[in-house]
Amino acid sequence: MTAKIESALSFIPADHRETWVAMGMAIKSELGEAGFDVWDAWSRTADNYNPRSSLASWRSFKTVGGITAGTLFHEARSHGWRDTSGSERPSAELLQARRRAAEARATAEGQAREKAQQQAASKAAWILGQCKPEQHAYLHSKGWPDALGQVWWLDAENNLLCIPMRIGPNLVGIQMIDRTGAKKYLQGQRTSGAEYVISNPGRGALDWYVEGYATGLSLRDCLQALKLRYVIHITFSAGNLVRVAELCGGGVVVADNDASGTGERMAQKTGLPYFMPPEGDFNDMHKAHGRLRASQALRNWLAGLKK
């Protein structure tokens, strides 16, 4: 069966992510863990091959109730494979034509993605132009009943708290939070490397990286209580926290203590010192214990870094 799968795979381009993932699931379903080398060797034919991504994706594939080898063979037949001796291989001409098609597809996809990002940035600017500084139910739920945020009213019954997302000085998108705390972004907008910055810059200002807007507000209150200068980078997700920290370089992280452990893993991935509350995020700690105790915890942690 391995030889048959290898023969079929040789006809399938590995450049398209959805196909790449589906074929990995199919191989793991048929060959189990022994199939990784087969899948990885095929994955290396793609221009965007990444060994870490390959291994991480493979580990995430389930072998029960997923895609089977039949899907792989069906995909291969659509690219000209025929199940004969098991040693059939595509011609050099076919491989070259396939590579040209993949390059053209990548170029077209890149252009479409850039256009979508530009449209999202323009829409974000328009939405922010419609916003007014008002109180919002989300801010109230997070401990700031009197705080004002940029609020966009969709209609008489629905409003959204809007957080600008920028890369450098450039607006690239927006995070919109409804009254229940549900969050969404504009379709097609760029999120990797995007941030919202709250700062009190000056001599000795330290860069702080956090995931959420509410966490950033709680951190600001506590740093102000400690009379410290700061630049708080709100990154909107754990994965993007790593990206923003890489782009900025230096500083410290306030990690979310979530059940999955993702917050701590991503904090560790930055290679920076990190503070993590006993449970939940820093906003939870701030609300539960008050500014004094939360500030003292930060001060003690910072003092420990200097030893």
C-alpha positions as a printed Julia matrix, in Angstrom:
307×3 Matrix{Float64}:
   0.0    0.0     0.0
   2.87   2.39    0.73
   4.15   2.12   -2.85
   0.66   2.78   -4.21
   0.25   5.86   -2.02
   3.68   7.17   -3.06
   2.79   6.65   -6.69
  -0.5    8.51   -6.29
   1.1   11.32   -4.3
   3.64  11.98   -7.02
   0.8   13.25   -9.2
  -0.65  15.64   -6.59
   0.79  19.16   -6.11
   1.73  19.8    -2.48
   1.56  23.61   -2.67
  -2.11  24.09   -1.75
  -2.61  23.92    2.02
  -6.08  22.35    2.02
  -4.9   19.55   -0.25
  -1.7   19.17    1.76
  -3.64  18.72    5.02
  -6.21  16.38    3.46
  -3.5   14.12    2.05
  -1.77  14.02    5.42
  -4.99  12.9     7.1
  -5.53  10.26    4.43
  -2.01   8.86    4.82
  -2.19   8.77    8.59
  -5.55   7.02    8.4
  -4.05   4.29    6.19
  -0.46   3.96    7.45
  -0.59   5.35   10.97
   2.5    7.01   12.41
   4.67   5.14    9.9
   3.15   7.28    7.18
   4.81  10.49    8.33
   7.97   9.94    6.29
   5.87   9.35    3.17
   3.86  12.53    3.72
   6.88  14.59    4.71
   8.87  13.54    1.65
   5.96  14.61   -0.56
   5.55  17.84    1.42
   9.14  18.78    0.59
   8.17  19.19   -3.06
   6.27  22.38   -2.13
   8.03  25.74   -2.27
   6.55  26.74    1.1
   7.67  23.57    2.93
   8.35  24.1     6.64
   9.58  21.1     8.67
   8.17  22.39   11.97
   4.78  23.05   10.45
   4.84  19.62    8.84
   5.48  17.8    12.12
   3.03  19.91   14.12
   0.26  19.39   11.57
   0.9   15.64   11.43
   0.56  15.35   15.2
  -2.8   17.12   15.05
  -4.31  14.68   12.53
  -6.85  12.2    13.9
  -7.01   8.65   12.58
 -10.64   7.97   13.45
 -13.57   9.34   11.49
 -11.43  11.45    9.19
 -10.35  11.4     5.56
  -9.28   8.02    4.18
  -6.88   6.8     1.49
  -9.79   6.74   -0.94
  -9.77  10.53   -0.92
  -6.07  10.52   -1.76
  -6.53   8.18   -4.72
  -9.5   10.19   -5.98
  -7.4   13.38   -5.86
  -4.54  11.64   -7.67
  -6.82  10.42  -10.46
  -8.0   13.97  -11.05
  -4.36  14.82  -11.78
  -3.83  11.97  -14.24
  -2.76   9.08  -12.0
  -3.86   5.57  -12.9
  -3.61   2.59  -10.58
  -1.55   0.15  -12.64
   1.77  -1.29  -11.49
   2.2    1.14   -8.61
   5.38   2.5   -10.19
   3.8    5.01  -12.53
   5.26   8.52  -12.29
   4.27  11.77  -13.98
   6.43  12.89  -16.86
   8.96  15.7   -16.51
   6.78  17.79  -18.82
   3.74  17.28  -16.61
   5.71  18.17  -13.48
   7.01  21.34  -15.1
   3.53  22.35  -16.26
   2.19  21.72  -12.79
   4.9   23.88  -11.25
   4.09  26.74  -13.61
   0.41  26.46  -12.72
   1.23  26.51   -8.99
   3.38  29.62   -9.43
   0.63  31.36  -11.39
  -1.93  30.39   -8.73
   0.31  31.72   -5.97
   0.72  35.01   -7.81
  -3.03  35.35   -8.34
  -3.76  34.44   -4.73
  -1.2   36.96   -3.52
  -2.74  39.73   -5.59
  -6.23  38.85   -4.38
  -5.04  38.79   -0.76
  -3.37  42.2    -1.12
  -6.52  43.67   -2.64
  -8.66  42.24    0.19
  -6.28  43.71    2.77
  -6.47  47.14    1.15
 -10.26  47.0     1.08
 -10.35  45.94    4.75
  -8.04  48.81    5.73
 -10.28  51.28    3.9
 -13.39  49.88    5.56
 -11.7   50.04    8.97
 -10.98  53.73    8.42
 -14.6   54.31    7.41
 -15.96  52.5    10.49
 -13.69  54.43   12.83
 -14.99  57.6    11.21
 -18.52  56.57   12.27
 -17.52  55.83   15.87
 -18.22  58.06   18.84
 -16.61  57.98   22.31
 -19.19  56.27   24.52
 -19.58  53.8    27.34
 -20.01  50.2    26.26
 -21.41  47.05   27.88
 -18.18  45.13   27.26
 -16.11  47.72   29.09
 -18.64  47.66   31.93
 -18.32  43.87   32.2
 -14.54  44.15   32.35
 -14.53  46.61   35.24
 -14.77  50.04   33.62
 -18.43  51.14   33.79
 -17.56  54.79   33.19
 -14.8   54.31   30.6
 -15.28  55.59   27.07
 -14.42  53.64   23.94
 -14.85  54.05   20.21
 -18.4   52.76   19.65
 -20.03  52.13   16.3
 -23.82  51.84   16.17
 -24.92  49.41   13.45
 -28.55  50.29   14.15
 -30.7   51.51   17.03
 -30.3   48.2    18.9
 -26.74  47.06   18.19
 -23.38  48.66   18.82
 -19.77  47.52   18.68
 -16.68  48.58   20.57
 -14.03  49.14   17.9
 -10.29  48.7    18.49
  -7.99  49.91   15.67
  -5.31  47.47   14.53
  -2.11  48.94   13.11
   1.23  47.83   11.77
   3.51  50.73   12.5
   1.55  53.89   11.69
  -0.66  52.14    9.13
  -4.23  51.12    9.94
  -4.76  47.56    8.66
  -7.99  46.49   10.33
 -10.2   46.6    13.36
 -11.37  44.35   16.19
 -15.09  44.69   16.89
 -16.53  43.56   20.23
 -20.25  43.28   20.83
 -22.09  43.64   24.13
 -21.64  39.97   25.03
 -17.88  40.08   24.42
 -17.95  38.25   21.08
 -15.11  39.46   18.85
 -14.75  39.6    15.1
 -12.57  41.16   12.42
 -13.13  42.49    8.93
 -13.03  39.95    6.15
  -9.67  39.85    4.43
  -7.9   42.16    6.86
  -4.3   41.61    7.84
  -3.87  40.46   11.44
  -0.3   39.11   11.58
   1.92  41.73   13.16
  -1.02  44.06   13.89
  -1.38  45.68   17.31
  -3.03  48.41   19.34
  -0.61  50.38   21.49
  -1.28  52.14   24.8
   1.74  54.06   25.96
   3.14  56.45   28.49
   6.58  56.68   26.91
   9.67  58.22   28.38
  12.9   57.29   30.05
  12.82  53.74   31.37
   9.62  52.8    29.49
   9.33  49.03   29.18
   7.58  47.17   26.35
   4.76  44.91   27.58
   3.02  42.36   25.33
  -0.52  41.14   26.04
  -3.25  39.38   24.08
  -6.49  41.18   24.86
  -7.76  44.74   25.03
  -9.19  44.34   28.55
  -5.9   42.87   29.74
  -4.11  45.89   28.29
  -6.41  48.29   30.13
  -5.88  46.48   33.45
  -2.13  46.47   32.92
  -2.19  50.21   32.17
  -4.05  50.92   35.42
  -1.58  48.92   37.47
   1.52  50.4    35.82
   0.12  53.87   36.4
  -0.39  52.99   40.07
   3.27  51.96   40.19
   4.24  55.25   38.48
   6.07  53.38   35.72
   6.56  54.35   32.09
   5.26  51.79   29.62
   4.47  50.8    26.05
   1.7   48.18   26.05
   1.32  46.16   22.84
  -2.17  44.62   22.57
  -1.78  41.83   20.0
  -5.3   40.29   19.88
  -4.15  36.63   19.94
  -1.49  34.39   21.48
   0.09  33.55   18.15
   0.26  37.17   17.07
   1.79  38.09   20.44
   4.84  36.09   19.39
   4.94  37.83   16.02
   4.67  41.35   17.47
   7.3   40.59   20.12
   9.65  39.39   17.38
   9.08  42.55   15.36
   9.57  44.9    18.3
  12.26  43.01   20.18
  12.78  43.16   23.93
  10.37  43.69   26.79
   8.2   41.4    28.89
   4.98  39.44   28.44
   1.82  39.24   30.54
   0.47  35.83   29.56
  -3.05  34.45   29.8
  -3.35  31.48   32.14
  -5.86  29.57   30.01
  -6.93  25.94   30.4
  -5.22  24.87   27.17
  -1.85  26.27   28.25
  -1.59  28.21   24.99
  -0.93  31.54   26.68
   2.08  30.23   28.56
   3.45  28.27   25.59
   3.34  31.35   23.4
   4.92  33.48   26.12
   7.74  30.97   26.38
   8.11  31.01   22.61
   8.93  34.73   22.66
  11.98  34.02   24.79
  11.06  37.01   26.98
  10.37  37.06   30.74
   6.67  36.61   31.42
   4.23  37.22   34.25
   1.18  34.95   34.47
  -1.77  35.3    36.87
  -2.75  32.32   39.05
  -5.74  31.78   36.75
  -7.42  33.5    33.84
  -5.97  36.66   32.35
  -4.63  39.77   34.03
  -8.0   41.49   33.72
  -9.56  38.65   35.74
  -6.87  39.11   38.39
  -7.39  42.88   38.39
 -11.15  42.56   38.86
 -10.94  39.82   41.48
  -8.21  41.3    43.7
  -8.24  45.0    42.91
  -5.61  47.37   41.59
  -3.52  47.41   44.76
  -2.9   43.65   44.96
  -2.51  43.26   41.2
   0.0   46.12   41.13
   1.94  44.65   44.05
   2.14  41.31   42.26
   3.62  43.03   39.21
   6.04  45.05   41.33
   7.3   41.94   43.15
   7.71  40.09   39.86
   9.66  42.97   38.31
  11.88  43.13   41.39
  12.63  39.44   40.96
  13.8   40.03   37.39
  16.45  42.47   38.58
  18.09  40.01   40.97
